[in-house]
Structures are given as structure tokens and as C-alpha cells.
Amino acid sequence: MQEPLENTYPNIADWVDSRGWLAIGPNEESNSFIRAFDDDSSLVWQGAESYDSLEEALQALDEALADLEE
């Protein structure tokens, strides 16, 4: 049985519930694999171009969002 997202990645869950949105996958504007935007669509964090797994990318994002809270 899989753990709910909010238990595994609490900062991501909080972010998408109340502060902004995420983009996964590179696009014409960024080679970053994963990015976080605030409610005004301003980029607040972007990750590396690639990760060994989606779990690794989500962990990096969750840690970065925790740092934004400090």
C-alpha cells in the first residue's frame, strides 16, 4: 500500500493546496525537470535537468519548498 502524498512529501502537498503549482518535464522555457511556481505564476524554484527517478526529483522539490518556508 502506498503512502499518501501529504505524508511522503508534506511540503509539496501544502504548496499545491495553498500556495502555487508545479510543472514536471522540460519545456521551451526551461530544461529543468521539475519547477515550482507561486499563485502569480512566478517561478520560485527549479530543479536539475534530470534525476535518477521521479522520487528523487520529488524529494529535492519537497526539501526546497521547506527551505522557502524558513
N, CA, C, O and CB atoms as a CASP TS submission, in Angstrom:
PFRMAT TS
TARGET T0000
AUTHOR 0000-0000-0000
METHOD Language model
MODEL 1
PARENT N/A
ATOM      1  N   MET     1       0.836  -1.177   0.000  1.00  0.00           N
ATOM      2  CA  MET     1       0.000   0.000   0.000  1.00  0.00           C
ATOM      3  C   MET     1       0.882   1.243   0.000  1.00  0.00           C
ATOM      4  O   MET     1       1.824   1.340   0.787  1.00  0.00           O
ATOM      5  CB  MET     1      -0.952  -0.003   1.210  1.00  0.00           C
ATOM      6  N   GLN     2       0.584   2.175  -0.865  1.00  0.00           N
ATOM      7  CA  GLN     2       1.387   3.386  -0.972  1.00  0.00           C
ATOM      8  C   GLN     2       0.965   4.420   0.061  1.00  0.00           C
ATOM      9  O   GLN     2      -0.206   4.532   0.424  1.00  0.00           O
ATOM     10  CB  GLN     2       1.279   3.972  -2.372  1.00  0.00           C
ATOM     11  N   GLU     3       1.949   5.162   0.514  1.00  0.00           N
ATOM     12  CA  GLU     3       1.750   6.250   1.458  1.00  0.00           C
ATOM     13  C   GLU     3       1.104   7.442   0.739  1.00  0.00           C
ATOM     14  O   GLU     3       1.480   7.727  -0.398  1.00  0.00           O
ATOM     15  CB  GLU     3       3.098   6.663   2.113  1.00  0.00           C
ATOM     16  N   PRO     4       0.163   8.137   1.347  1.00  0.00           N
ATOM     17  CA  PRO     4      -0.411   9.332   0.718  1.00  0.00           C
ATOM     18  C   PRO     4       0.656  10.395   0.476  1.00  0.00           C
ATOM     19  O   PRO     4       1.612  10.505   1.243  1.00  0.00           O
ATOM     20  CB  PRO     4      -1.535   9.907   1.590  1.00  0.00           C
ATOM     21  N   LEU     5       0.493  11.172  -0.584  1.00  0.00           N
ATOM     22  CA  LEU     5       1.457  12.204  -0.953  1.00  0.00           C
ATOM     23  C   LEU     5       1.760  13.136   0.213  1.00  0.00           C
ATOM     24  O   LEU     5       2.919  13.467   0.459  1.00  0.00           O
ATOM     25  CB  LEU     5       0.939  13.006  -2.133  1.00  0.00           C
ATOM     26  N   GLU     6       0.723  13.561   0.931  1.00  0.00           N
ATOM     27  CA  GLU     6       0.942  14.518   2.012  1.00  0.00           C
ATOM     28  C   GLU     6       1.778  13.942   3.155  1.00  0.00           C
ATOM     29  O   GLU     6       2.376  14.699   3.920  1.00  0.00           O
ATOM     30  CB  GLU     6      -0.386  14.993   2.549  1.00  0.00           C
ATOM     31  N   ASN     7       1.828  12.625   3.280  1.00  0.00           N
ATOM     32  CA  ASN     7       2.695  12.007   4.289  1.00  0.00           C
ATOM     33  C   ASN     7       4.131  11.903   3.798  1.00  0.00           C
ATOM     34  O   ASN     7       5.068  12.105   4.571  1.00  0.00           O
ATOM     35  CB  ASN     7       2.173  10.621   4.661  1.00  0.00           C
ATOM     36  N   THR     8       4.307  11.593   2.535  1.00  0.00           N
ATOM     37  CA  THR     8       5.639  11.416   1.975  1.00  0.00           C
ATOM     38  C   THR     8       6.293  12.742   1.628  1.00  0.00           C
ATOM     39  O   THR     8       7.486  12.929   1.866  1.00  0.00           O
ATOM     40  CB  THR     8       5.575  10.542   0.749  1.00  0.00           C
ATOM     41  N   TYR     9       5.526  13.655   1.070  1.00  0.00           N
ATOM     42  CA  TYR     9       6.039  14.964   0.630  1.00  0.00           C
ATOM     43  C   TYR     9       5.138  16.072   1.179  1.00  0.00           C
ATOM     44  O   TYR     9       4.379  16.682   0.427  1.00  0.00           O
ATOM     45  CB  TYR     9       6.116  15.042  -0.935  1.00  0.00           C
ATOM     46  N   PRO    10       5.220  16.332   2.483  1.00  0.00           N
ATOM     47  CA  PRO    10       4.292  17.296   3.088  1.00  0.00           C
ATOM     48  C   PRO    10       4.422  18.717   2.548  1.00  0.00           C
ATOM     49  O   PRO    10       3.427  19.437   2.472  1.00  0.00           O
ATOM     50  CB  PRO    10       4.498  17.321   4.564  1.00  0.00           C
ATOM     51  N   ASN    11       5.613  19.125   2.178  1.00  0.00           N
ATOM     52  CA  ASN    11       5.800  20.483   1.668  1.00  0.00           C
ATOM     53  C   ASN    11       5.209  20.649   0.274  1.00  0.00           C
ATOM     54  O   ASN    11       4.687  21.714  -0.056  1.00  0.00           O
ATOM     55  CB  ASN    11       7.279  20.838   1.645  1.00  0.00           C
ATOM     56  N   ILE    12       5.287  19.615  -0.536  1.00  0.00           N
ATOM     57  CA  ILE    12       4.662  19.653  -1.864  1.00  0.00           C
ATOM     58  C   ILE    12       3.149  19.718  -1.712  1.00  0.00           C
ATOM     59  O   ILE    12       2.487  20.514  -2.377  1.00  0.00           O
ATOM     60  CB  ILE    12       5.071  18.414  -2.711  1.00  0.00           C
ATOM     61  N   ALA    13       2.601  18.881  -0.837  1.00  0.00           N
ATOM     62  CA  ALA    13       1.153  18.871  -0.633  1.00  0.00           C
ATOM     63  C   ALA    13       0.661  20.238  -0.175  1.00  0.00           C
ATOM     64  O   ALA    13      -0.353  20.731  -0.670  1.00  0.00           O
ATOM     65  CB  ALA    13       0.762  17.799   0.393  1.00  0.00           C
ATOM     66  N   ASP    14       1.369  20.851   0.762  1.00  0.00           N
ATOM     67  CA  ASP    14       0.992  22.184   1.233  1.00  0.00           C
ATOM     68  C   ASP    14       1.089  23.212   0.106  1.00  0.00           C
ATOM     69  O   ASP    14       0.226  24.078  -0.036  1.00  0.00           O
ATOM     70  CB  ASP    14       1.884  22.607   2.410  1.00  0.00           C
ATOM     71  N   TRP    15       2.143  23.102  -0.684  1.00  0.00           N
ATOM     72  CA  TRP    15       2.349  24.062  -1.775  1.00  0.00           C
ATOM     73  C   TRP    15       1.181  24.041  -2.759  1.00  0.00           C
ATOM     74  O   TRP    15       0.620  25.088  -3.080  1.00  0.00           O
ATOM     75  CB  TRP    15       3.662  23.757  -2.514  1.00  0.00           C
ATOM     76  N   VAL    16       0.821  22.872  -3.227  1.00  0.00           N
ATOM     77  CA  VAL    16      -0.244  22.801  -4.239  1.00  0.00           C
ATOM     78  C   VAL    16      -1.620  23.033  -3.636  1.00  0.00           C
ATOM     79  O   VAL    16      -2.545  23.410  -4.355  1.00  0.00           O
ATOM     80  CB  VAL    16      -0.216  21.450  -4.939  1.00  0.00           C
ATOM     81  N   ASP    17      -1.779  22.820  -2.340  1.00  0.00           N
ATOM     82  CA  ASP    17      -3.064  23.093  -1.693  1.00  0.00           C
ATOM     83  C   ASP    17      -3.296  24.575  -1.458  1.00  0.00           C
ATOM     84  O   ASP    17      -4.437  25.036  -1.485  1.00  0.00           O
ATOM     85  CB  ASP    17      -3.147  22.358  -0.379  1.00  0.00           C
ATOM     86  N   SER    18      -2.214  25.336  -1.226  1.00  0.00           N
ATOM     87  CA  SER    18      -2.465  26.699  -0.774  1.00  0.00           C
ATOM     88  C   SER    18      -1.540  27.788  -1.312  1.00  0.00           C
ATOM     89  O   SER    18      -1.786  28.970  -1.070  1.00  0.00           O
ATOM     90  CB  SER    18      -2.392  26.718   0.667  1.00  0.00           C
ATOM     91  N   ARG    19      -0.474  27.415  -2.043  1.00  0.00           N
ATOM     92  CA  ARG    19       0.482  28.465  -2.378  1.00  0.00           C
ATOM     93  C   ARG    19       0.845  28.568  -3.850  1.00  0.00           C
ATOM     94  O   ARG    19       1.279  29.630  -4.297  1.00  0.00           O
ATOM     95  CB  ARG    19       1.709  28.256  -1.610  1.00  0.00           C
ATOM     96  N   GLY    20       0.678  27.497  -4.615  1.00  0.00           N
ATOM     97  CA  GLY    20       1.097  27.580  -6.008  1.00  0.00           C
ATOM     98  C   GLY    20       0.855  26.288  -6.768  1.00  0.00           C
ATOM     99  O   GLY    20      -0.055  25.521  -6.454  1.00  0.00           O
ATOM    100  N   TRP    21       1.682  26.068  -7.765  1.00  0.00           N
ATOM    101  CA  TRP    21       1.525  24.902  -8.631  1.00  0.00           C
ATOM    102  C   TRP    21       2.890  24.421  -9.097  1.00  0.00           C
ATOM    103  O   TRP    21       3.895  25.104  -8.903  1.00  0.00           O
ATOM    104  CB  TRP    21       0.625  25.230  -9.841  1.00  0.00           C
ATOM    105  N   LEU    22       2.924  23.237  -9.714  1.00  0.00           N
ATOM    106  CA  LEU    22       4.157  22.591 -10.157  1.00  0.00           C
ATOM    107  C   LEU    22       4.113  22.303 -11.645  1.00  0.00           C
ATOM    108  O   LEU    22       3.043  22.155 -12.236  1.00  0.00           O
ATOM    109  CB  LEU    22       4.395  21.298  -9.380  1.00  0.00           C
ATOM    110  N   ALA    23       5.286  22.227 -12.234  1.00  0.00           N
ATOM    111  CA  ALA    23       5.427  21.769 -13.619  1.00  0.00           C
ATOM    112  C   ALA    23       6.493  20.681 -13.627  1.00  0.00           C
ATOM    113  O   ALA    23       7.564  20.842 -13.042  1.00  0.00           O
ATOM    114  CB  ALA    23       5.807  22.955 -14.597  1.00  0.00           C
ATOM    115  N   ILE    24       6.191  19.590 -14.286  1.00  0.00           N
ATOM    116  CA  ILE    24       7.128  18.474 -14.385  1.00  0.00           C
ATOM    117  C   ILE    24       7.426  18.241 -15.856  1.00  0.00           C
ATOM    118  O   ILE    24       6.517  18.119 -16.677  1.00  0.00           O
ATOM    119  CB  ILE    24       6.556  17.180 -13.712  1.00  0.00           C
ATOM    120  N   GLY    25       8.705  18.182 -16.173  1.00  0.00           N
ATOM    121  CA  GLY    25       9.153  17.975 -17.539  1.00  0.00           C
ATOM    122  C   GLY    25       9.700  19.256 -18.137  1.00  0.00           C
ATOM    123  O   GLY    25       9.147  20.334 -17.921  1.00  0.00           O
ATOM    124  N   PRO    26      10.780  19.141 -18.884  1.00  0.00           N
ATOM    125  CA  PRO    26      11.357  20.340 -19.515  1.00  0.00           C
ATOM    126  C   PRO    26      10.401  20.895 -20.575  1.00  0.00           C
ATOM    127  O   PRO    26       9.550  20.181 -21.106  1.00  0.00           O
ATOM    128  CB  PRO    26      12.738  20.012 -20.155  1.00  0.00           C
ATOM    129  N   ASN    27      10.567  22.181 -20.862  1.00  0.00           N
ATOM    130  CA  ASN    27       9.779  22.805 -21.921  1.00  0.00           C
ATOM    131  C   ASN    27      10.647  23.816 -22.652  1.00  0.00           C
ATOM    132  O   ASN    27      11.857  23.873 -22.432  1.00  0.00           O
ATOM    133  CB  ASN    27       8.504  23.483 -21.347  1.00  0.00           C
ATOM    134  N   GLU    28      10.040  24.608 -23.515  1.00  0.00           N
ATOM    135  CA  GLU    28      10.810  25.557 -24.322  1.00  0.00           C
ATOM    136  C   GLU    28      11.437  26.664 -23.482  1.00  0.00           C
ATOM    137  O   GLU    28      12.382  27.314 -23.930  1.00  0.00           O
ATOM    138  CB  GLU    28       9.924  26.168 -25.384  1.00  0.00           C
ATOM    139  N   GLU    29      10.929  26.890 -22.271  1.00  0.00           N
ATOM    140  CA  GLU    29      11.450  27.949 -21.413  1.00  0.00           C
ATOM    141  C   GLU    29      12.487  27.466 -20.406  1.00  0.00           C
ATOM    142  O   GLU    29      13.257  28.272 -19.885  1.00  0.00           O
ATOM    143  CB  GLU    29      10.322  28.599 -20.683  1.00  0.00           C
ATOM    144  N   SER    30      12.521  26.175 -20.125  1.00  0.00           N
ATOM    145  CA  SER    30      13.419  25.659 -19.094  1.00  0.00           C
ATOM    146  C   SER    30      13.771  24.203 -19.363  1.00  0.00           C
ATOM    147  O   SER    30      12.924  23.412 -19.779  1.00  0.00           O
ATOM    148  CB  SER    30      12.783  25.802 -17.706  1.00  0.00           C
ATOM    149  N   ASN    31      15.025  23.863 -19.121  1.00  0.00           N
ATOM    150  CA  ASN    31      15.463  22.470 -19.218  1.00  0.00           C
ATOM    151  C   ASN    31      15.290  21.730 -17.897  1.00  0.00           C
ATOM    152  O   ASN    31      15.542  20.528 -17.818  1.00  0.00           O
ATOM    153  CB  ASN    31      16.917  22.406 -19.657  1.00  0.00           C
ATOM    154  N   SER    32      14.862  22.443 -16.868  1.00  0.00           N
ATOM    155  CA  SER    32      14.662  21.840 -15.558  1.00  0.00           C
ATOM    156  C   SER    32      13.564  20.783 -15.635  1.00  0.00           C
ATOM    157  O   SER    32      12.550  20.980 -16.303  1.00  0.00           O
ATOM    158  CB  SER    32      14.309  22.915 -14.510  1.00  0.00           C
ATOM    159  N   PHE    33      13.771  19.668 -14.950  1.00  0.00           N
ATOM    160  CA  PHE    33      12.787  18.595 -14.955  1.00  0.00           C
ATOM    161  C   PHE    33      11.559  18.943 -14.117  1.00  0.00           C
ATOM    162  O   PHE    33      10.443  18.550 -14.458  1.00  0.00           O
ATOM    163  CB  PHE    33      13.414  17.314 -14.443  1.00  0.00           C
ATOM    164  N   ILE    34      11.762  19.680 -13.019  1.00  0.00           N
ATOM    165  CA  ILE    34      10.648  19.996 -12.119  1.00  0.00           C
ATOM    166  C   ILE    34      10.796  21.426 -11.610  1.00  0.00           C
ATOM    167  O   ILE    34      11.893  21.876 -11.278  1.00  0.00           O
ATOM    168  CB  ILE    34      10.591  18.994 -10.927  1.00  0.00           C
ATOM    169  N   ARG    35       9.654  22.134 -11.556  1.00  0.00           N
ATOM    170  CA  ARG    35       9.672  23.541 -11.158  1.00  0.00           C
ATOM    171  C   ARG    35       8.469  23.845 -10.267  1.00  0.00           C
ATOM    172  O   ARG    35       7.422  23.205 -10.372  1.00  0.00           O
ATOM    173  CB  ARG    35       9.673  24.464 -12.403  1.00  0.00           C
ATOM    174  N   ALA    36       8.638  24.830  -9.393  1.00  0.00           N
ATOM    175  CA  ALA    36       7.548  25.294  -8.536  1.00  0.00           C
ATOM    176  C   ALA    36       7.257  26.757  -8.848  1.00  0.00           C
ATOM    177  O   ALA    36       8.168  27.575  -8.974  1.00  0.00           O
ATOM    178  CB  ALA    36       7.901  25.110  -7.029  1.00  0.00           C
ATOM    179  N   PHE    37       5.980  27.065  -8.970  1.00  0.00           N
ATOM    180  CA  PHE    37       5.514  28.417  -9.253  1.00  0.00           C
ATOM    181  C   PHE    37       4.566  28.855  -8.149  1.00  0.00           C
ATOM    182  O   PHE    37       3.847  28.033  -7.581  1.00  0.00           O
ATOM    183  CB  PHE    37       4.820  28.492 -10.641  1.00  0.00           C
ATOM    184  N   ASP    38       4.561  30.151  -7.844  1.00  0.00           N
ATOM    185  CA  ASP    38       3.592  30.652  -6.870  1.00  0.00           C
ATOM    186  C   ASP    38       2.257  30.901  -7.572  1.00  0.00           C
ATOM    187  O   ASP    38       2.123  30.675  -8.774  1.00  0.00           O
ATOM    188  CB  ASP    38       4.109  31.956  -6.187  1.00  0.00           C
ATOM    189  N   ASP    39       1.278  31.368  -6.806  1.00  0.00           N
ATOM    190  CA  ASP    39      -0.061  31.587  -7.365  1.00  0.00           C
ATOM    191  C   ASP    39      -0.088  32.639  -8.476  1.00  0.00           C
ATOM    192  O   ASP    39      -1.015  32.666  -9.286  1.00  0.00           O
ATOM    193  CB  ASP    39      -1.007  32.001  -6.265  1.00  0.00           C
ATOM    194  N   ASP    40       0.926  33.502  -8.513  1.00  0.00           N
ATOM    195  CA  ASP    40       1.028  34.515  -9.564  1.00  0.00           C
ATOM    196  C   ASP    40       1.793  34.009 -10.783  1.00  0.00           C
ATOM    197  O   ASP    40       2.117  34.780 -11.686  1.00  0.00           O
ATOM    198  CB  ASP    40       1.701  35.760  -9.021  1.00  0.00           C
ATOM    199  N   SER    41       2.077  32.716 -10.802  1.00  0.00           N
ATOM    200  CA  SER    41       2.821  32.049 -11.885  1.00  0.00           C
ATOM    201  C   SER    41       4.277  32.497 -11.978  1.00  0.00           C
ATOM    202  O   SER    41       4.899  32.385 -13.035  1.00  0.00           O
ATOM    203  CB  SER    41       2.138  32.307 -13.210  1.00  0.00           C
ATOM    204  N   SER    42       4.821  33.005 -10.869  1.00  0.00           N
ATOM    205  CA  SER    42       6.244  33.351 -10.819  1.00  0.00           C
ATOM    206  C   SER    42       7.039  32.122 -10.404  1.00  0.00           C
ATOM    207  O   SER    42       6.673  31.430  -9.454  1.00  0.00           O
ATOM    208  CB  SER    42       6.504  34.533  -9.835  1.00  0.00           C
ATOM    209  N   LEU    43       8.113  31.855 -11.110  1.00  0.00           N
ATOM    210  CA  LEU    43       8.979  30.734 -10.778  1.00  0.00           C
ATOM    211  C   LEU    43       9.657  30.999  -9.447  1.00  0.00           C
ATOM    212  O   LEU    43      10.294  32.037  -9.270  1.00  0.00           O
ATOM    213  CB  LEU    43      10.026  30.495 -11.887  1.00  0.00           C
ATOM    214  N   VAL    44       9.524  30.067  -8.504  1.00  0.00           N
ATOM    215  CA  VAL    44      10.174  30.225  -7.204  1.00  0.00           C
ATOM    216  C   VAL    44      11.282  29.205  -6.988  1.00  0.00           C
ATOM    217  O   VAL    44      12.140  29.392  -6.126  1.00  0.00           O
ATOM    218  CB  VAL    44       9.152  30.109  -6.093  1.00  0.00           C
ATOM    219  N   TRP    45      11.269  28.121  -7.770  1.00  0.00           N
ATOM    220  CA  TRP    45      12.327  27.112  -7.661  1.00  0.00           C
ATOM    221  C   TRP    45      12.325  26.268  -8.920  1.00  0.00           C
ATOM    222  O   TRP    45      11.274  25.961  -9.483  1.00  0.00           O
ATOM    223  CB  TRP    45      12.134  26.219  -6.399  1.00  0.00           C
ATOM    224  N   GLN    46      13.535  25.896  -9.356  1.00  0.00           N
ATOM    225  CA  GLN    46      13.641  24.913 -10.435  1.00  0.00           C
ATOM    226  C   GLN    46      14.749  23.934 -10.097  1.00  0.00           C
ATOM    227  O   GLN    46      15.792  24.307  -9.561  1.00  0.00           O
ATOM    228  CB  GLN    46      13.912  25.602 -11.803  1.00  0.00           C
ATOM    229  N   GLY    47      14.504  22.690 -10.418  1.00  0.00           N
ATOM    230  CA  GLY    47      15.445  21.631 -10.101  1.00  0.00           C
ATOM    231  C   GLY    47      16.453  21.410 -11.215  1.00  0.00           C
ATOM    232  O   GLY    47      16.612  22.229 -12.120  1.00  0.00           O
ATOM    233  N   ALA    48      17.118  20.290 -11.115  1.00  0.00           N
ATOM    234  CA  ALA    48      18.132  19.900 -12.093  1.00  0.00           C
ATOM    235  C   ALA    48      17.471  19.496 -13.418  1.00  0.00           C
ATOM    236  O   ALA    48      16.253  19.343 -13.502  1.00  0.00           O
ATOM    237  CB  ALA    48      18.994  18.738 -11.544  1.00  0.00           C
ATOM    238  N   GLU    49      18.296  19.332 -14.431  1.00  0.00           N
ATOM    239  CA  GLU    49      17.779  18.906 -15.738  1.00  0.00           C
ATOM    240  C   GLU    49      17.291  17.468 -15.728  1.00  0.00           C
ATOM    241  O   GLU    49      16.389  17.111 -16.485  1.00  0.00           O
ATOM    242  CB  GLU    49      18.846  19.067 -16.798  1.00  0.00           C
ATOM    243  N   SER    50      17.882  16.641 -14.875  1.00  0.00           N
ATOM    244  CA  SER    50      17.439  15.246 -14.810  1.00  0.00           C
ATOM    245  C   SER    50      17.696  14.682 -13.412  1.00  0.00           C
ATOM    246  O   SER    50      18.509  15.198 -12.645  1.00  0.00           O
ATOM    247  CB  SER    50      18.165  14.388 -15.883  1.00  0.00           C
ATOM    248  N   TYR    51      16.988  13.630 -13.120  1.00  0.00           N
ATOM    249  CA  TYR    51      17.106  12.905 -11.854  1.00  0.00           C
ATOM    250  C   TYR    51      17.114  11.417 -12.178  1.00  0.00           C
ATOM    251  O   TYR    51      16.654  11.001 -13.242  1.00  0.00           O
ATOM    252  CB  TYR    51      15.933  13.268 -10.860  1.00  0.00           C
ATOM    253  N   ASP    52      17.636  10.630 -11.264  1.00  0.00           N
ATOM    254  CA  ASP    52      17.650   9.179 -11.461  1.00  0.00           C
ATOM    255  C   ASP    52      16.254   8.574 -11.372  1.00  0.00           C
ATOM    256  O   ASP    52      15.995   7.505 -11.925  1.00  0.00           O
ATOM    257  CB  ASP    52      18.558   8.523 -10.436  1.00  0.00           C
ATOM    258  N   SER    53      15.349   9.270 -10.667  1.00  0.00           N
ATOM    259  CA  SER    53      13.981   8.774 -10.526  1.00  0.00           C
ATOM    260  C   SER    53      13.046   9.937 -10.233  1.00  0.00           C
ATOM    261  O   SER    53      13.488  11.017  -9.841  1.00  0.00           O
ATOM    262  CB  SER    53      13.890   7.706  -9.406  1.00  0.00           C
ATOM    263  N   LEU    54      11.764   9.713 -10.422  1.00  0.00           N
ATOM    264  CA  LEU    54      10.769  10.716 -10.072  1.00  0.00           C
ATOM    265  C   LEU    54      10.791  10.952  -8.568  1.00  0.00           C
ATOM    266  O   LEU    54      10.631  12.083  -8.111  1.00  0.00           O
ATOM    267  CB  LEU    54       9.361  10.282 -10.536  1.00  0.00           C
ATOM    268  N   GLU    55      10.986   9.900  -7.810  1.00  0.00           N
ATOM    269  CA  GLU    55      11.069  10.029  -6.352  1.00  0.00           C
ATOM    270  C   GLU    55      12.193  10.982  -5.945  1.00  0.00           C
ATOM    271  O   GLU    55      12.014  11.807  -5.048  1.00  0.00           O
ATOM    272  CB  GLU    55      11.289   8.651  -5.706  1.00  0.00           C
ATOM    273  N   GLU    56      13.338  10.872  -6.597  1.00  0.00           N
ATOM    274  CA  GLU    56      14.464  11.763  -6.308  1.00  0.00           C
ATOM    275  C   GLU    56      14.105  13.219  -6.630  1.00  0.00           C
ATOM    276  O   GLU    56      14.456  14.125  -5.873  1.00  0.00           O
ATOM    277  CB  GLU    56      15.710  11.331  -7.111  1.00  0.00           C
ATOM    278  N   ALA    57      13.422  13.441  -7.723  1.00  0.00           N
ATOM    279  CA  ALA    57      13.006  14.796  -8.102  1.00  0.00           C
ATOM    280  C   ALA    57      12.011  15.360  -7.090  1.00  0.00           C
ATOM    281  O   ALA    57      12.115  16.521  -6.696  1.00  0.00           O
ATOM    282  CB  ALA    57      12.385  14.794  -9.513  1.00  0.00           C
ATOM    283  N   LEU    58      11.055  14.545  -6.672  1.00  0.00           N
ATOM    284  CA  LEU    58      10.063  15.000  -5.705  1.00  0.00           C
ATOM    285  C   LEU    58      10.702  15.278  -4.351  1.00  0.00           C
ATOM    286  O   LEU    58      10.306  16.221  -3.666  1.00  0.00           O
ATOM    287  CB  LEU    58       8.954  13.966  -5.557  1.00  0.00           C
ATOM    288  N   GLN    59      11.675  14.479  -3.959  1.00  0.00           N
ATOM    289  CA  GLN    59      12.380  14.710  -2.700  1.00  0.00           C
ATOM    290  C   GLN    59      13.135  16.032  -2.745  1.00  0.00           C
ATOM    291  O   GLN    59      13.108  16.795  -1.779  1.00  0.00           O
ATOM    292  CB  GLN    59      13.349  13.554  -2.401  1.00  0.00           C
ATOM    293  N   ALA    60      13.802  16.307  -3.851  1.00  0.00           N
ATOM    294  CA  ALA    60      14.525  17.580  -3.998  1.00  0.00           C
ATOM    295  C   ALA    60      13.553  18.749  -3.918  1.00  0.00           C
ATOM    296  O   ALA    60      13.841  19.751  -3.265  1.00  0.00           O
ATOM    297  CB  ALA    60      15.301  17.622  -5.338  1.00  0.00           C
ATOM    298  N   LEU    61      12.421  18.630  -4.569  1.00  0.00           N
ATOM    299  CA  LEU    61      11.411  19.680  -4.532  1.00  0.00           C
ATOM    300  C   LEU    61      10.866  19.862  -3.125  1.00  0.00           C
ATOM    301  O   LEU    61      10.739  20.994  -2.659  1.00  0.00           O
ATOM    302  CB  LEU    61      10.275  19.361  -5.498  1.00  0.00           C
ATOM    303  N   ASP    62      10.542  18.776  -2.442  1.00  0.00           N
ATOM    304  CA  ASP    62       9.997  18.871  -1.101  1.00  0.00           C
ATOM    305  C   ASP    62      10.977  19.576  -0.163  1.00  0.00           C
ATOM    306  O   ASP    62      10.568  20.404   0.650  1.00  0.00           O
ATOM    307  CB  ASP    62       9.656  17.479  -0.568  1.00  0.00           C
ATOM    308  N   GLU    63      12.259  19.255  -0.269  1.00  0.00           N
ATOM    309  CA  GLU    63      13.283  19.890   0.559  1.00  0.00           C
ATOM    310  C   GLU    63      13.425  21.372   0.209  1.00  0.00           C
ATOM    311  O   GLU    63      13.584  22.206   1.100  1.00  0.00           O
ATOM    312  CB  GLU    63      14.632  19.173   0.386  1.00  0.00           C
ATOM    313  N   ALA    64      13.369  21.699  -1.068  1.00  0.00           N
ATOM    314  CA  ALA    64      13.483  23.093  -1.488  1.00  0.00           C
ATOM    315  C   ALA    64      12.307  23.920  -0.992  1.00  0.00           C
ATOM    316  O   ALA    64      12.487  25.061  -0.565  1.00  0.00           O
ATOM    317  CB  ALA    64      13.578  23.184  -3.005  1.00  0.00           C
ATOM    318  N   LEU    65      11.107  23.356  -1.046  1.00  0.00           N
ATOM    319  CA  LEU    65       9.936  24.075  -0.563  1.00  0.00           C
ATOM    320  C   LEU    65       9.997  24.273   0.951  1.00  0.00           C
ATOM    321  O   LEU    65       9.525  25.289   1.460  1.00  0.00           O
ATOM    322  CB  LEU    65       8.659  23.325  -0.947  1.00  0.00           C
ATOM    323  N   ALA    66      10.565  23.328   1.661  1.00  0.00           N
ATOM    324  CA  ALA    66      10.757  23.502   3.110  1.00  0.00           C
ATOM    325  C   ALA    66      11.705  24.669   3.376  1.00  0.00           C
ATOM    326  O   ALA    66      11.479  25.453   4.298  1.00  0.00           O
ATOM    327  CB  ALA    66      11.311  22.199   3.755  1.00  0.00           C
ATOM    328  N   ASP    67      12.762  24.789   2.578  1.00  0.00           N
ATOM    329  CA  ASP    67      13.712  25.879   2.730  1.00  0.00           C
ATOM    330  C   ASP    67      13.064  27.239   2.435  1.00  0.00           C
ATOM    331  O   ASP    67      13.440  28.244   3.038  1.00  0.00           O
ATOM    332  CB  ASP    67      14.909  25.657   1.812  1.00  0.00           C
ATOM    333  N   LEU    68      12.107  27.275   1.523  1.00  0.00           N
ATOM    334  CA  LEU    68      11.403  28.525   1.212  1.00  0.00           C
ATOM    335  C   LEU    68      10.570  28.998   2.389  1.00  0.00           C
ATOM    336  O   LEU    68      10.328  30.196   2.543  1.00  0.00           O
ATOM    337  CB  LEU    68      10.511  28.346  -0.015  1.00  0.00           C
ATOM    338  N   GLU    69      10.132  28.067   3.216  1.00  0.00           N
ATOM    339  CA  GLU    69       9.298  28.390   4.361  1.00  0.00           C
ATOM    340  C   GLU    69      10.114  29.056   5.473  1.00  0.00           C
ATOM    341  O   GLU    69       9.557  29.785   6.295  1.00  0.00           O
ATOM    342  CB  GLU    69       8.619  27.129   4.888  1.00  0.00           C
ATOM    343  N   GLU    70      11.420  28.814   5.505  1.00  0.00           N
ATOM    344  CA  GLU    70      12.267  29.323   6.599  1.00  0.00           C
ATOM    345  C   GLU    70      12.584  30.770   6.441  1.00  0.00           C
ATOM    346  O   GLU    70      13.285  31.343   7.276  1.00  0.00           O
ATOM    347  CB  GLU    70      13.546  28.549   6.685  1.00  0.00           C
TER
END
